[in-house]
């Protein structure tokens, strides 16, 4: 298929590379702006029911508290500096 496209494009190697790039950009634009928006509502995973009442009633919410504070370095075993000097 790519050989057929390459043979059909006019011009030399530079013009053919530019023509291939233009074709690629055109196909990507067609997919992004026409095909994907048309197909998106027809896909099966659009009907997501994450916030159903049964799930909200059975899953307890996490407490909104902060983690406990770390003790000061002097309270740790070995004192304020645990690395040997040197």
C-alpha positions in Angstrom: 0.0 0.0 0.0 2.8 2.4 0.9 4.6 1.6 -2.3 1.5 2.4 -4.3 1.1 5.8 -2.5 4.8 6.5 -3.1 4.5 5.8 -6.8 1.4 7.9 -7.2 2.8 11.0 -5.6 4.3 13.5 -8.1 7.7 15.0 -7.9 11.1 14.0 -6.5 12.0 12.5 -3.2 11.5 15.8 -1.2 8.1 16.4 -2.8 7.0 12.8 -2.1 8.1 13.1 1.6 6.1 16.4 1.9 3.1 14.7 0.2 3.3 11.8 2.6 3.5 14.1 5.5 0.4 16.1 4.2 -1.5 12.8 3.7 -0.6 11.7 7.3 -1.7 15.0 8.8 -5.0 14.9 6.7 -5.8 11.3 7.9 -5.1 12.2 11.5 -7.2 15.3 11.3 -10.1 13.3 9.8 -9.8 10.8 12.6 -9.6 13.3 15.4 -12.3 15.7 14.2 -14.8 13.5 12.4 -14.5 9.8 13.0 -13.7 9.7 16.8 -16.4 12.3 17.8 -18.9 10.3 15.7 -17.9 6.9 17.2 -17.5 8.1 20.9 -21.2 8.1 21.9 -21.7 4.7 20.3 -18.9 3.0 22.4 -20.1 0.6 25.2 -18.0 2.0 28.0 -19.8 5.4 28.2 -22.5 4.0 30.6 -20.4 4.1 33.8 -22.2 3.9 37.2 -19.5 4.5 39.7 -21.6 6.6 42.1 -24.4 4.2 42.7 -26.2 4.4 46.1 -25.4 0.8 47.0 -21.6 1.5 46.7 -21.8 4.7 48.7 -23.7 3.0 51.5 -21.3 0.0 51.8 -17.9 1.8 51.5 -17.0 3.7 54.7 -15.4 7.0 54.1 -11.8 7.6 55.3 -11.3 9.9 58.3 -10.2 13.3 57.4 -7.3 13.5 59.8 -3.7 14.1 59.2 -1.0 11.4 59.9 0.7 11.6 63.3 3.6 13.9 63.6 7.1 12.4 63.7 9.0 12.6 67.1 11.9 15.1 67.3 15.3 13.8 66.3 16.5 14.0 69.9 13.8 11.4 70.9 15.1 8.9 68.4 17.6 6.2 69.4 21.1 7.5 69.0 20.3 11.1 69.7 20.2 14.0 67.3 22.9 12.7 65.0 23.0 9.0 64.2 25.8 9.2 61.6 29.4 8.9 62.8 31.6 12.0 62.3 34.2 11.6 59.8 
